[in-house]
Amino acid sequence: MNRSFAFILIAALTLCASELCQAQAKKNPEANRLAREGAEAAKNQDWDKAVDSLKKATAMDKKYGDELSAVYQQRGYAAANEQRYGDAINDYNEALKLTPQEAPRIHEQRAAVEMKIQDYDKALADYSELIKLKPNEITYINYRAYIYELKNDLQNSLGENEKILKLDPNNQDSKARKQRLEQKIAERTPLTPPPRSPTASPAISPKGKKKP
């Protein structure tokens, strides 16, 4: 997630505090107060306070779930920048529960963190989910091919690579990977042993004659 998302997030939360939340004030004033508090904390990048306030607001009114998800994502992004990768993944997990409709962005954010900690199985699972959502997105297929190669699963990596080349026959990275993978597979394949020579039958001594 880039810096522009952070500015968009803060602007959205500010809008919520100034307009949208005001519209809900008469229905649930306490939830509205907490949401405004969370939006202000997010504006000041006090992510822990923002999460705490918006969690309370969301418990009272589910309509604040989107804002809470956005803050979880921003806190996760900040945690990843501080190399607190476990905290980042936990925040992305919570965001995904709240806003499954934002799955593509959240899976991508979480996969980036999983790649940093070399948790390739989980990163592979996230990119597989992304490919289900966007089957022809070369970036996601490329990451899956890359992860398979890192895991030394050469056949699956080659299979993913072929998908890329079907979508983009001139993709230079995939051409280079194909050559590399085919060479590795060839090195793994044992040579076929030559056929055995026919074994000569033992000589039979003539009848009536003794061997010396």
C-alpha positions as CSV (number, residue, x, y, z in Angstrom):
1,M,0.0,0.0,0.0
2,N,1.5,3.4,-1.0
3,R,1.5,6.7,0.7
4,S,-1.4,8.0,-1.4
5,F,-3.7,5.5,0.3
6,A,-2.8,6.9,3.7
7,F,-3.8,10.4,2.6
8,I,-7.1,9.0,1.1
9,L,-7.8,7.1,4.3
10,I,-7.3,10.2,6.5
11,A,-9.5,12.3,4.2
12,A,-12.2,9.7,4.2
13,L,-12.1,9.4,8.0
14,T,-12.2,13.2,8.3
15,L,-15.2,13.2,6.0
16,C,-16.9,10.6,8.1
17,A,-16.3,12.7,11.2
18,S,-17.6,15.9,9.6
19,E,-20.5,14.7,7.5
20,L,-21.5,11.0,7.5
21,C,-21.1,10.6,11.2
22,Q,-23.2,13.7,11.9
23,A,-26.0,12.1,9.9
24,Q,-26.0,9.2,12.3
25,A,-25.7,11.3,15.4
26,K,-29.4,11.2,16.2
27,K,-29.6,7.5,15.9
28,N,-26.7,6.5,18.0
29,P,-24.9,9.5,19.6
30,E,-22.4,7.5,21.6
31,A,-21.3,5.5,18.6
32,N,-21.1,8.7,16.6
33,R,-18.9,10.3,19.3
34,L,-16.5,7.3,19.4
35,A,-16.3,7.3,15.6
36,R,-15.5,11.0,15.5
37,E,-12.8,10.3,18.2
38,G,-11.4,7.5,16.1
39,A,-11.4,9.6,13.0
40,E,-9.5,12.4,14.8
41,A,-7.0,9.9,16.2
42,A,-6.4,8.5,12.7
43,K,-5.9,12.0,11.3
44,N,-3.1,12.3,13.9
45,Q,-1.8,8.8,13.1
46,D,-2.5,7.6,16.6
47,W,-3.5,4.2,15.2
48,D,-4.0,2.4,18.5
49,K,-6.4,5.0,19.8
50,A,-8.2,5.1,16.4
51,V,-8.6,1.3,16.4
52,D,-9.9,1.3,20.0
53,S,-12.4,4.0,19.5
54,L,-13.7,2.6,16.2
55,K,-14.0,-0.9,17.6
56,K,-16.3,0.4,20.3
57,A,-18.2,2.4,17.7
58,T,-18.6,-0.6,15.4
59,A,-19.8,-2.7,18.3
60,M,-22.7,-0.3,18.7
61,D,-23.3,0.4,15.0
62,K,-21.9,-1.9,12.3
63,K,-21.9,1.0,9.8
64,Y,-18.6,2.0,11.2
65,G,-16.9,-1.3,10.2
66,D,-15.5,0.2,6.9
67,E,-13.7,3.0,8.8
68,L,-12.4,0.4,11.3
69,S,-11.1,-1.7,8.5
70,A,-9.4,1.2,6.9
71,V,-7.6,2.0,10.2
72,Y,-6.6,-1.6,10.7
73,Q,-5.0,-1.5,7.2
74,Q,-3.2,1.7,7.9
75,R,-1.9,0.5,11.3
76,G,-0.8,-2.7,9.5
77,Y,1.1,-0.7,7.0
78,A,2.8,1.3,9.7
79,A,3.7,-1.9,11.6
80,A,5.2,-3.4,8.5
81,N,7.3,-0.3,7.9
82,E,8.6,-0.8,11.5
83,Q,9.3,-4.5,10.8
84,R,6.6,-5.6,13.2
85,Y,5.4,-8.1,10.7
86,G,3.3,-10.2,13.0
87,D,1.3,-7.2,14.1
88,A,0.9,-6.1,10.5
89,I,-0.5,-9.5,9.5
90,N,-2.9,-9.5,12.5
91,D,-4.3,-6.1,11.5
92,Y,-4.8,-7.3,7.9
93,N,-6.6,-10.3,9.2
94,E,-9.0,-8.1,11.1
95,A,-9.5,-5.8,8.2
96,L,-10.4,-8.8,5.9
97,K,-13.0,-10.0,8.4
98,L,-14.6,-6.5,8.4
99,T,-14.5,-5.8,4.7
100,P,-14.4,-9.0,2.6
101,Q,-15.4,-6.8,-0.4
102,E,-11.9,-5.3,-0.2
103,A,-10.2,-8.7,-0.3
104,P,-8.0,-8.0,-3.4
105,R,-6.3,-5.0,-1.7
106,I,-6.0,-6.7,1.7
107,H,-4.7,-10.0,0.3
108,E,-2.1,-8.1,-1.6
109,Q,-1.0,-6.1,1.4
110,R,-0.8,-9.2,3.6
111,A,1.1,-11.2,0.9
112,A,3.7,-8.5,0.7
113,V,4.4,-8.8,4.4
114,E,4.4,-12.6,4.2
115,M,7.0,-12.4,1.5
116,K,9.2,-10.3,3.8
117,I,9.2,-12.9,6.5
118,Q,9.6,-15.7,3.9
119,D,6.3,-17.3,4.9
120,Y,5.9,-18.6,1.4
121,D,3.1,-21.0,2.0
122,K,0.8,-18.2,3.3
123,A,1.9,-15.8,0.6
124,L,1.2,-18.5,-1.9
125,A,-2.3,-18.9,-0.5
126,D,-2.9,-15.1,-0.6
127,Y,-1.8,-14.9,-4.3
128,S,-3.9,-17.9,-5.1
129,E,-7.0,-16.1,-3.7
130,L,-6.1,-13.0,-5.7
131,I,-5.8,-15.1,-8.9
132,K,-9.3,-16.5,-8.2
133,L,-10.6,-12.9,-8.1
134,K,-8.5,-11.7,-11.1
135,P,-7.5,-14.8,-13.1
136,N,-5.6,-12.9,-15.8
137,E,-3.6,-10.5,-13.6
138,I,0.0,-11.2,-14.7
139,T,1.5,-9.7,-11.5
140,Y,-0.3,-12.2,-9.3
141,I,0.6,-15.2,-11.5
142,N,4.2,-14.0,-11.7
143,Y,4.4,-13.9,-7.9
144,R,3.0,-17.4,-7.7
145,A,5.5,-18.7,-10.2
146,Y,8.3,-17.0,-8.3
147,I,7.2,-18.5,-5.0
148,Y,7.0,-22.0,-6.5
149,E,10.5,-21.6,-7.8
150,L,11.7,-20.4,-4.3
151,K,10.1,-23.6,-2.9
152,N,12.0,-25.6,-5.5
153,D,8.6,-26.8,-6.9
154,L,9.9,-26.5,-10.5
155,Q,7.0,-28.1,-12.3
156,N,4.4,-25.9,-10.7
157,S,6.6,-22.8,-11.3
158,L,6.9,-23.8,-15.0
159,G,3.1,-24.3,-15.2
160,E,2.4,-20.8,-13.8
161,N,5.1,-19.4,-16.1
162,E,3.4,-20.9,-19.1
163,K,0.1,-19.1,-18.1
164,I,2.0,-15.8,-18.2
165,L,3.5,-16.5,-21.6
166,K,0.0,-17.3,-23.0
167,L,-1.2,-13.9,-21.8
168,D,1.9,-12.1,-22.7
169,P,4.2,-14.1,-25.1
170,N,6.9,-11.4,-25.0
171,N,7.2,-11.2,-21.2
172,Q,11.0,-11.2,-20.8
173,D,11.0,-12.2,-17.2
174,S,8.9,-15.2,-18.0
175,K,11.1,-16.2,-20.9
176,A,14.1,-16.1,-18.7
177,R,12.4,-18.1,-16.0
178,K,11.3,-20.7,-18.5
179,Q,14.9,-21.2,-19.7
180,R,16.1,-21.4,-16.1
181,L,13.5,-23.8,-15.0
182,E,13.9,-26.1,-17.9
183,Q,17.6,-26.2,-17.3
184,K,17.1,-27.1,-13.6
185,I,14.6,-29.8,-14.5
186,A,17.0,-31.3,-17.0
187,E,19.7,-31.4,-14.4
188,R,17.4,-33.2,-12.1
189,T,16.4,-35.8,-14.6
190,P,18.7,-38.9,-14.5
191,L,20.1,-40.2,-17.7
192,T,18.5,-43.4,-19.0
193,P,20.9,-46.2,-18.4
194,P,22.1,-48.1,-21.6
195,P,20.4,-51.5,-22.3
196,R,22.2,-54.5,-20.8
197,S,24.3,-56.6,-23.2
198,P,22.9,-60.1,-23.8
199,T,24.5,-62.6,-21.4
200,A,26.3,-65.4,-23.3
201,S,25.0,-68.9,-22.5
202,P,27.6,-71.1,-20.8
203,A,29.3,-73.7,-23.1
204,I,27.9,-77.2,-22.8
205,S,30.5,-79.9,-22.6
206,P,30.0,-82.7,-25.3
207,K,28.5,-85.9,-23.9
208,G,31.0,-88.6,-22.9
209,K,33.8,-86.2,-22.5
210,K,35.1,-85.2,-19.1
211,K,36.3,-81.8,-18.3
212,P,40.0,-81.7,-17.8
